[in-house]
Amino acid sequence: MKNLKKLIAVVLTFALVFSAMAVGFAATTPFTDVKDDAPYASAVARLYALNITNGNTDGTYGVDQPVTRAMMTVFVNRLSGYRNLAEMAKNDTPAFKDVSKNYWAVGDINLAAKLGLTHGVGNGMFDPEGKVTYAQALGFMLNALGYKNLSWPYGVVAKAQDLGLTAGLNRAYNDVVTRGDLALIMDKALDQQIVTSYDTNGNPVLGNKLISKVADVTRYLVVATPDVDSNVAQGKVLVQGIKDVNSDGVITFKAATTINAGTVDFNKYLGKVVDVYSIKGGDPVSVDVVSTDKTFTAKSFNVVSNSVYNDGSKVVDIDTPANVTVIYNGGKTTLDQVATKVYDGANVALTDTNNDGKYDYAVITGAYKASVVVTADVKSTDKFLNVNNVYNSSYRIAGDPVKTVVVIGSVTSLTDIKAGDVVYYASTIDGSKVTLLVVRNKVEGKITKVAYDGSTTTATIGDKDYTVAQYINGNASGAKATVGQEGTFVLDKDGNIVGFIGKQATANYAVLLAFNANDVWNNGKVKLLTADGKVNVYSTTVTSTTYGTNDIITYSIDSNNVVTAINSPKTADTDNVVAINASAAYNKDTHVLTVSGTTYYMTNNTVIFNYNSTDDSYSTVKLSDITKDTLNVKQLVADQYGYVKAIYLNESSLTAEQSVSSTVYGYVTGVTTIDLGSGNTQYKLNVLVNGSEQTYTTKVNLTPTPSTGAAAIGLDSNNVIVSFASKASADVQDAKVNSYNVYGITTDKGTFALSPNVTVVTKDSSGNYVLAQLGDLAAGTTVDLYKDSTGRIAVIVIK
């Protein structure tokens, strides 16, 4: 342990970084041709701040200007911190024959030559006005970083790529480099370590970063920022400098003080020991982390004496809890104040700031004390969230002591939180800062099956299973949901059901095909395509309507089948009626419709009307009947979230795909029978197929009943099993392998071609069939072989 601590001491003393994280620089420059959102903006800004570039005399940086070889030497010398030496070298005899003593960059060219950063172009020439290529620019950067003996040009480009100098650029090696390109390359070079020497094996020995040549470097412990401690002034950061590091690696810190934060977001580095790179005598421009953390997700978090436990296991030893500084949900406190409030799912990062083996600083985020389903839209005047139709004081969002509310997730503003949203609530210990994670995720449908094992409730809606995390059926014990519940179910951030809005009143949707209130139609008639797929002519008492032919409407009808009202299809103020009359992209797997960049979600509750122009017929269809990639849409009605309530299509053919779309050959390892009630049965199969483990569901009442073992499985376009043929016995039994390759296998019972999707299975130590590979077929291995319809081997079972 002592040797380890000494090693750590050496690492800390000589600034070898455990985990380097350079921050981005604010993209503000004085140059008129550098926009703040340009890809090179932050790079140019940092180069300007570090006095590596001053731009052109006309106020531009010259982003599209080609870089000359003379310019390149100036940039490289400045990157290397040798600007003053270049000035001194102006009076030396020119190093190259084509560079005059009065040439504007003679000092930089002379210095670059003396430092070995350039060797010219041959024959004593430098070609100062020659344009620099991409590979040459990378070569200059690698020279500045101390890399030697790289092959030209690919060795240079490859090394630059390995170091990340080429990220964000896509250039050929002989393309001319612009000053904008070069800014990106130089900015990345600043964050690379310099090669100080090569070891006996020829491997580079790395030292400080190149930026240390042009910036002041100071090591600090980041203690607090204005965002977590109101005592720290805006624009400042509270830090402690390093006073001493003893032989065991234990750090002694100086008294806390504030420094300018500059352009760095020090919230990212709270509790960490960092190297801060600052402009000479100025503000920070970059940060490297030199301490390490213990990070984990809280589960049964606990503090016992001077140790932290998580999920029943000890994580680390700590200082006395009262001495452990904690940033908890964005506020500064101590561990003894929050130890019981580190709720499951919180993100925890612990740091041993002084390297004494005891962790003494923690950053805890996402410690949400609860998730609730909001039952009323949040208004600007609200002080609390409305939960269960009560403004609950446990969820304060305004008024003393709340000073700051941060809203993240599906929305970013308090007044955008709507009824039915799931809100995760977190606050600082003093309640001054509140963080709300908003999840707007719902599923519509009907629960067709409920599984309850005594502790966990699983509800099936459509073809998907959901864990039910809160009682939604009014029970106080037992299963938390009931078969037959239908409507909108609210999901939390993990996709679990946490609320049930219920089924809203069903709107009588229809398509208005004709309307006449005159005597010609016997004192008023209306022709409708109704939701049952029928075209009916009704008597009506309605004397006028603003809706036209082929509009989706809702209607009211009395016991005498007289239509008494023709209404808007909007059943809520937030609904949208969209007339499209065009083709729209449709994903038949996710049931997502995309119209002019807007996404709409089709569900099993969507009323789908269709007009078939081929035979001039009308109908309604099921969601499962739609298997096309594009749909001709006349009109749709959707809620504020994009869920389609009703849609009117113009398609000549919409029929469900009942036939086999593909056949796979695999080995069935398990069959689960699912009783759907009313005499309906479904099966779920676990299959080893195509070199992977898959789970398939059969169509209802599939015959014959599936069984374990090798089988040919017919799938429809939705990967539902629509046919099943068990291969009761192998086509080739007890064969001994001689040899194989990807195309075929030779055995003592013959030579056979292999299917491209051949599946190999074997038994594990428990006797269960599991996936194997062709590489497991050693010579002499006994196998059973199963053929596909083409006669090739599709399944190999190792015996």
N, C-alpha and C positions, 0 to 999 in steps of 0.2 A: 504493500500500500504506500509506503514511504517513497519508493522509487517512482510509483505512478504519480504521486503528488509532485515530486521533483520534475518529472517530465512535463506535467501540467504547468509548473512554474516557468519552465523554459519556454513553453509554448506561449504563455501569457507575456513573458518578458520580451520575446522577439516577434510578437504580433503575428504569429501564424494562426490563421483564421480557421475555426472549426466549421463555421457556417457563414458564408459570405452572402450578404444581401445588400446590393447597391440600390439606392433609391433613385427614382426618376427626378429630373430637375424641372422646375417650373418653366413652361414653354413661353416665357416673355423675353423678347429681345428688342434692341433699338433698331433692328434692320427692317427696312420697308418691304423687302421681298420675302420675309419669313413670317408666314401666317401661324397663329398660335396652334392650329390644328394640323399643321404639316407634319409628316412622319419624321422629319429631321429637326423639328422645332426645339424639342427639349435638348437635343444634342448640341445644336448651335448655341442655345442659351447657356449651357454649362461651359462650353469652350470659351464663350465670351466672358463669363463670370471669372474664369480662371486665367483670363488675359492671354489665351492661346490664339484668339483671332480678334481683330478689331474691325473687320469688314473692309469695304471699299470706301473711297473718299466721297462717293455720291450717296452714302447712307445705306447702301445695300450690302448684303453678305455675298451675293453672287452665286445663288444656289445652283444655277444651270451653267455657270462658267466653268470651262475645262480647267483642270489643275495642271500647271506646268511643273517641270522638275525643279525649277528654282523655288516656286511656292512650296513644293513638297519639303524641301530642306528646312524652310522657315518653320513649317508646322511641326516637323519632327523634332527640331531643336527645342522649340517651345514646349512640346509635350514632355521632353526629357528634362526640362528645367534649366536649359542652358542658354536662355535668351541673352544673358549678360556676356557669356563667353563668345557668342556670335558677334556681338558688338566689338569685342576685343580682337577677333580674328579678321576684322575688316582691313587691318593694316598689314596683314601677312601677304606674302607673295601668292597670287592666285594659284590654286591647286590644279586648275585645268587650263589648257591653252585657249579654249574658246570662252573664257570668262575674264573680262577685263577688270582691271583694278578698280574702275569706277562703276562697275555693274552694281545695281541696287541690292542684290542679294549675295554679293561676293563673300561677306563675312559668314553667312549661314552655309554657303556652299563649302567654303574652306573648312569650317568647323565640322560639318557632316563628313567630309573626306577624312579629316584627322581622327574622328571618332569611329571610323569604319562603318558609318551609316549609309554611305554610298561609295561606289568605286567607279563612277562615270560610265560612259558607253563604249570605252575603248580608245586606244591611240591617243591617250591623254586628253580626251574630249569629255565634256559633261552634257552638252546640249541643253542649256538652261531653259530655253523657250519650248522645248519638246513637251508634248502632252503626255501625261502620266496615264498608263493603262491600269485596269483593275488589279491585275496581278502585281504590277510594280508598286502600286499603293500599298497592297497587302505586304509586299516585301519590305518596304520602308518601315511599316509598323512592326513587323517581326524583328527587324534589325534593332529598332528602338527598344523592343522587349528583350533583346539579348539572344534570340534564336539564331543558330549558325548552321551552315552546311546543309541547307534545304535544297532539294533538287528544283530546277526551274522548268516550267512554271507550276507544275502540278503539286510538287512537294510543298511549295509556298502556299498555294491555294488550299490544299488539304489541311495544313497546320492551322491556317487562319480559320478555316471552317470548324476545326476541332475546338478552337478557342472561343468560337462564337462571334468572331469579328465580321462574318459575312451575313449574320442574321438580318433579315429585312431587305436584303439586296438580291437581285437576280441578274447578274452580269456575266458576260463571257470574259475570259481572262485577258483578252486583248481589247476590250471595250475601253474607251476613254472615260476616265472618272471625272465627275463634276464635283464642285465644292460641297454640294448637298450630300452626295454619296460619301465623300471623304469625312464629313462631319459625323455621320453614323459610324464609320469605321473607327475614327479617332476616339469617339465617346466610349465605344466598347473597349478599346485598347487601354483606356485609363483605368478600367477596373480589372485588368489582368496583372498577375504577378510578374515581376522582372526575373529573368534568368540570371543568377549570380555566378554560376559555374556549372560544370558538368561532372558527374561522378565517374568512377572508374568503368562503369558499364555504359557510359555515354548518355545517361539520362540527365535531363536538366535539373538543377537545384534551384528552387524558387525562393525569392525573397519578398520584399514589400511590393505593393501595387505601384503601377506607373504613376497613378494620381498622387502618390506621396511625394513625387518630385516637384509638383507644382502647387501643392496644398499643405496646410498645416494639419498634422494628425495628432489628435488627443484622445486618450481613452477615458471613458466615463461610465458610471452606472447611471442609467436613466431612472429617475425617481418618480417624477410626476409631470403632467402637462396641465394646461388650463382646463382641458376637457374633463379631467378626473379630479382636479383640486382647484377650487376657486381662488385659493391663495396664490396661485401661480399666475402672473400677469400674462395677458394675451401676447402672443409672439415670442414667448419665452418657454424654456423647459428647465425643470429643476433637475440638477445632476450632482453627482459626487465624483471627483477626480480620484485617480489611483495614487495613494500615498506610498505604498510599499507592497512588494510581493516577497514573502519569506521563502526559505528553502523547501518548505512543504507545499508551496503553491497557494497559501492562504493570503488573501488580499486585505490590505488595510486601506480604507477609504478616507479621503479628506472630508471636511465639513461640506454640507450641501450648499450649493450656490445655483444661481440661474445664469443661463447663457441664451443668446438669441437662437431661435429655432430655424431661422432662415427659411428655406423652401422645403425642409424635411418634415414629414409627418411623424413626429416622435411617439405618437400613440402606438405605433407598430412596435416600438422598442421598449415599452415600459417594463422595468424590472430586469433588463438585459444589460450586460457589459458590452459596450460598443466602441469601435474606433470611429471618431467623427472627423471627416475631412472637411476643412474649411478653406475658403479663400484666404490667401495670405493676409492675416490681420483682420479677416472679415467673417461672414456668416457661413454656416455649414452648407455643403452642397452634396454630400454623400455620406452614407453610414454603412459600416460592416459590423455584424454581430460576432462577438468572440466568446460568448458564453453559450451553454447548451441548456435546454429545457427538458423537463419530463411533461409530456402532454398526453391527455387521455380524455375520454368521455365519461362523465360522472355516472356511476351506477351504485347506489347504496354508499355514497361518499360518507366517510366518517373520520374523525380525528380522535385518536386515543393517545392520551399523554402527549408525547412529542413525535408522533408518527401519523402519517396520512394513510388511510386504507381506502380501497375502492373495490367494490364487488367482493368484499371479504378478504382481499389480499393486501398486504402491506406494499405501498408504493415507494415512499421515501421517508427518511427521518427529517424532522423540521426543527427550527428554533422554537422557543416557547410560542404558542399560538398568538399570544398578545404582541409578540415581536415580529410576526410575519405580516408584512405589508401586503394587502390584497386590493387589486382593482376589481371590484365586484359590480357587474352590469354597468360599468362605466363610471363608478364612483370609488374614491380611495377610502379604505377602512383597514381593519386587521382581521386575521383569520378567526380569532375567538368570537368575533361579531357575526360571522357568516357560516361557521362550520356546519350548522344545522340547516342552512338554506342553499346548499349546493345541490339543487334538485337533479334528478335523473335526466340525462341528456345534455347537461351543461358542459361546455368546453373548458377544460382546466389546463393551464400551463404553469408549472412550478419551476422556479429558477434558484439555484444556489449561487447567489451573486458574488460571494467572497471566497468560494471554493473551499469551504471548511467541512464539507460533507453534510451540512444541514441546510435544507432549502428554506429560504427566508423571504421570498417574494412570489406572489401568485397573481395571475390574470385569469379571471373567471368570467366567461361571457355566456349568454344564452341560458342563464339560470332562471327559467320561466317557472313561476310558482304554480301556474295553472294554465290550462287552455279552456276557453269558454266559447259557446256559440252565442253571438250577439243577436239579440231579438229586436233591436230597433236601429235604424240608421243613426250614425253619430252626427249630431248637429254642433255648430260652432259654439253654442252656449252650454253644451253638456259638460258636467264636471266628472261624471262617472260613465262607465260602460253599462248599457242596459242588458242584463242577463236574466233570463227567465221572466221577462217583462217587468223587471225591477231595476232601477238605477242603483247598482250595487256599490256601496262605499269601499269594498275591498279592491275595486278596480278604478281608482281615481285617475283621471286624465287631465285635470285642471284644478286650479286653486291651491292654496298653501297645503303642503310644502312643494308641490310640483312646479318646477321651473323650466324643465326641458322634456319634451316628448319626441321620441324618435320612432317613426313608423317605417317598417321594412316588410318585404315580402310582396304580396300581390298588389298592394297599394302603398303609397308613400305619404299620404296625407290623412289626417284624422277624419276629415269630413268625407273622405272616400270610403270609409268603412261602412258597410251596409248590413242590414239584417240578414242573418244566415251565414255571415263570415265567421270563421274560426279565428279567435285572437289569443295568442300566447302572451301573457302579461309578465313583465319583469321590471324590477325597480332597484335603485340603489338602496342601501340600508336606511338612509335618511329620507327616502322617498322623493328626493328632489329631481331625479332623472328617471323617466319611465321609458321602457322600450317595448314596443308592441310588434310582434310578428304576426302578420295577417295572412291567412290561408283561405283562398277562395276556390274551393274544389268540391264539386258535387257530382252525384250520379243519380240519374233518374231511372225508375223501373219498379219492378215488383219482386219481393223476396219469394223465391220459389223453393228454397230449402234452408233449413237451419240445423247446424251441427253444434252440439254442446257437450263438452267432455268433463263437465263439473267445474271448470274454471274459465275456459275460453269459449266464446260464442263466435261462430263463423256463419255468415249469411251469404247466400248465393243470389246475385242479382244479374240477370242476363246469363252470360257464360263466365262470370268472374266471382271468386270468393272474396269476401271482405271480413276482416276481424271487426267485431262490434265492441268498441271500447267503453261505451256508456249505455245504460239502459235506455232503449228507445220505444219500449212496448208498455211502459207503465208498471212493470214488475219491480219488486224490491229484491228479488232473489231469483236464482235459476238463470235460464237463457235470457239474454238481453234483447232479443228480437223475436219476431213471430212470423211464421209463414203467412203470406198474403198481404203484409204491409206493403203499400204501394204509394209512390210519390217521389219526392226529392230527398235524398239522403246526403247529409253533410259529412265530408271527409276531413280528417286532420292532416298535418304535414307528412305523416307516415302512411297515408292512404287508408286509415281506419275510420269506420263509421262512428261519429260522435254526436250526431244529431239527426232528427227526422222532421222535415217540414210538413210531410204529409201530402196527400193528393189534393191538388187544388180542384176547384169545381171544373168539371169537364165542359169545355166550350163546344157548342154545336158548330164545328167548322164545316164549311161547304164552299164549293166554287159556284159563283153566280153565272149561269149559262144564259138566262133570258129573264126579263122582267117587263110586265105590262100591267098597268092599272086600268086599262080601258075596257069597255064592254066587249070588244073583240075577243078578249080572253075571259069572258064571263065574269065581269066585275072584278078582275084582278087575278093574275096568275104569276107564279114565279117558278122557274125551272132551275133546279139545283143538282149538282153532283155532290152527294152527301158522303159522310165519312165511312158509310158501310159499302161504298163503291157503287151505289145505285144512282141512276138519273131519274129524278121524280119531278113531276109537275104538281105544285101545291096551289090551292087557293090562298089568297093573302089579303089581309086587311091593310097592308102597307100601301099608301097612295103615292109615295115617291122615294127614291133612294139616290144617294150620291155615288153609289158604286156601279161600276160598269161590267160588261161582259168579260168573263175570265178573271174577275177579281176574287180573291179569297175573302170570305165574309164569315161572320157568325150569325146565327139566326135563332129565333125563339118560335116554338110551335105549340099549339094548344092540343087538348085531348081530341079535337075534331080534325086534327091534321091540317089546321090552318096556320100558315106562317104569320105570326103577329108582329114580328120585328126583324129587320135586316140591320145588323150591327157591324161595327168595326171589328176586324179580326184581332185588334189589340185588346187582350184581356187584362192588361196592366198598363199603367202610364209609361212604364219603361220599355214596353215592347216596341219593336221596329218592323215596319212593313216595307219590304224591298222588292221593287219591280225590276227584273233582270232582263228577261227575254233574250238570253244569250247562253252560250255554252260555258260551263264552269267545271273546274277540275274537282274530282271526287276520289277520295281514298277509301276503297271498299273494305279495307281491313280496320281502319280507325273510324270510319264513317264521318270523315271530315270533309266539308265542302269549302272550297276557296273561291271567292268571288271578288275580283278586282283587289286582291291583297287582303281582304277581310275573311276571317275564318268563322265558319258556322259548324255546329255539332249536331249531327242527326242521331236520334235515339229511337228506341223501340216505341216511345210514346209519340213520336212525330207522326202526324197525319199526312200521308203522302198521296196526293191526287195525281192522276196521269191522264193525258190525252194522247191517244194513238192516232196520228194523222193518216196512217196507212189504211186503216179500216174505219176511220172516223168514229172511234169508240172512246168511252170514258171508263175509268176504273180507279180504285185505290189499291195500293200495293204495300207489301211489308218491307221493312228495312232489309231483310235477308234476301229479298227478290232483286236487290240492286247490286249488280256485279260488274258494272261498267266503270271506266276510269274518268269519263266525262259525262255530265248530265246537262241536258237542255232544260234550263229553269225559266219558267214564266214569272213566278212570284214566290216569295216566302215570307213567313212571319216568325220572328225570333225574339227571345227575351234579351235583357241587357247583357247577359253573359255570352250570347251567341248560340244558345240552344234553340234549335228550330222546333217550333210548335206545329206549324203546318207549311207544306210546300206543294207547289203545283208544277208538274213536269210535263214536257212534251217529248215523249220517247215512244218509238214504235215497238220496242220489245224490252220488257222487263220481266224476266223469269228467273227463278232460283236455279242455281246449278246443282242438280241432283246427281250427276254422273261422276265417275271417278276421274279426277284430274291428274293424279299421279299414283304410282304404286311403289311402295318401298318394301324392302326385305330386311327383316331384323329379328331380334330375339326378344320375346316378351318375358319380362322378369316378374311382372305382377299385374293382377287384374282386380280392380275394385268395382263392386256393383253399387249403383246409386239408384235408390228407389225414389222416383219422382211423384209417386202417388197416382191414383186412377189407373193402375195397371201399367204404367209407363216405367220402363227401365232404361238406364244408361250405364255405360261402362267407362272407366278410366284405366288406360293401359300405360304401364312403364315399359319402355322399349329401348333396347340397345340397337341403334341403327345409324348407318353412315358415320361410324366412329364417334358417336356421341350418345348421351342419355337423353331421351325425349319422353314427354308425357303427352298422350293424345286422348281426346274424348270421342266416344262413338256417337253416331246419330242415335236417336231414341229407338228402342226396340230392335236393335241390330240383330240379325241372325246370319250365321250361327253364333252362339255365345262364344266370345273370345276366350282363349286359353293361353297358358304360358308355353314357352317354347318357340321354335323358329316359325315364322309366319310371313305370308304375303299380305300386306296391308294396303287397301285402297283408300286414298285421301281425296276429299273434294278440294275446291280452291281455297277453302278456309281451314285446311288441315284437320277437318273432322273425318273420322273413320266412317266410310260408307260401305266398305266390304272387307271381309276378313276370311283368309284361308289358311288354316293351320297346316304346317308341314309336319305331320305326325312322326315321320321317320326321315332320316337323312337320305339324300340321293346317293351319297357315297359314305359308307359306314366304316369306322375303325381303319382309316387309311393312315399310313406312316409317311411323314414328310421326308422327302429327299432334298428338295431345294425349292426356292421361290424367288420371284421378283415382283415388281408392281403390276406386271401384266399376267402372270400365271403362276401355277404351282404344280410341282411334279411330286407324285406320291407312288407308293408301291402298287397302287390300284389305278394308275393312269395319270395323264397330264391334262390339266384343265385351265381354261382361261379364267381370270379373275374379273369380277365386276369392278368398275372404277370406284364404286361406293361400297366395296366389300367391308363387312363388319366381322371382327374377330372377338370372340368371347371366351372366357375361362371361368373357373370357380375360384373364389377366394378361400381363405382358411376356414370360413364359417359355412362353406358350401353354397354361397350365393353366387349367381352368375354376374360377372362384371366385365367391363371392357378390357380387351387386350389389344396388341398390335401385331402386325406382320412380323416384327422383330422378335416376337415371342415364339415363333415357329422354328425352333431349333431342329436340326436333322434328327429324325427318329421320333419326333413328337407325334402322338396319336390324335387324329382329328376326325370329326364328322363334317361332311361338306354338304351344303344345301345350295341348289341352283335357282337362278331366277328364270323368267320366261324365255330368255335368250339362250339358256344353257350355260351361262357363266356362273361361277361360284359367287354367291352373294353373302353367305353367312358361313363362317368357319367356327366350329366349337371345339376348343382344346379339351381333351378328355383326361 
